[in-house]
Every structure is written in C-alpha cells, then in structure tokens.
Amino acid sequence: MAESEEKVMRFVEKTLEKDPQIETSELFAQAKKVDASVENLSLRQFNARYPLQIKRRKSMADPSRRQRPRRRRRRSQAATAEGREAVRQVFLRFASDLSAAEERKELVGVIARVDSYVDEAMQVLKG
C-alpha cells in the first residue's frame, strides 16, 4: 500500500473510532483534505477501499461476531436403516390396501387416503 493510502487509511480508522456513525460522504470530504489523490475516487470506490475494509477487519477481529461453522447432524447408519424400513412398511401397507380393494369404490377410497400414508412416512423420517 502506498504511503498516501496508508495515511488516508489511518485517518479513516481514527475518524471511525471517534464517530462510528459518520456518513460516508462526510468522511470522504474530510479524507480529500488529508490526501488529494482521494479526489480521483468515486464515493463508492472510497467506501470500498477505506471504511469498508476497516469495518470488515474489526468485525473479523471480534470473536463474538465470527460465525462458527454449523455442525451437521449425521444420523447413524442404524437410524437410517430403521427409518428406511419404517417407510418401506408404510408403502407395503399402502400396496396391501390397494390390492385388498375388491371394488372400484374401495380402490378409490384407498387412493383418496394417499395423503395419510405420505404423512405417516414423513413422521417416520422426522423421527
């Protein structure tokens, strides 16, 4: 980083420590007085190069603000096998009910209750 950029960075950092709620446009105007090369930047470029970098660095330094990686809950193979078997039983009962329906009316009734079989399978998966 060039010396003039470091000078502006230190100025912005000190200013943000004093007044964290300062408007970027106001900070930009003050930084132009510190170093004339800042005038070549747009407000957006200035914000990205100085205040945003300082705020990001501070947030990363604060251990309470860091996001911890989420731990994945893994099901054991036994639990997965048990769940699979339970869902299989729901499907087999559905198939059995379908094949037991002798009349069209009974067949339609079993198919109409398909949601209850799906709900039961979902309950099994949720554990």
GIDAKA-V933323 format. One record per run of one state. SS is the DSSP state (A for helix, B for strand, O for the rest). FROM is the first residue (numbers start at 1). TO is the last residue. If there is no record, write none. Layout:
BEGIN
ss=(SS,SS)
from=(FROM,FROM)
to=(TO,TO)
END
This chain:
BEGIN
ss=(O,A,O,A,O,A,O,A,O,A,O,A,O,A,O,A,O)
from=(1,3,19,24,35,36,41,43,50,51,62,77,101,104,113,114,127)
to=(2,18,23,34,35,40,42,49,50,61,76,100,103,112,113,126,127)
END
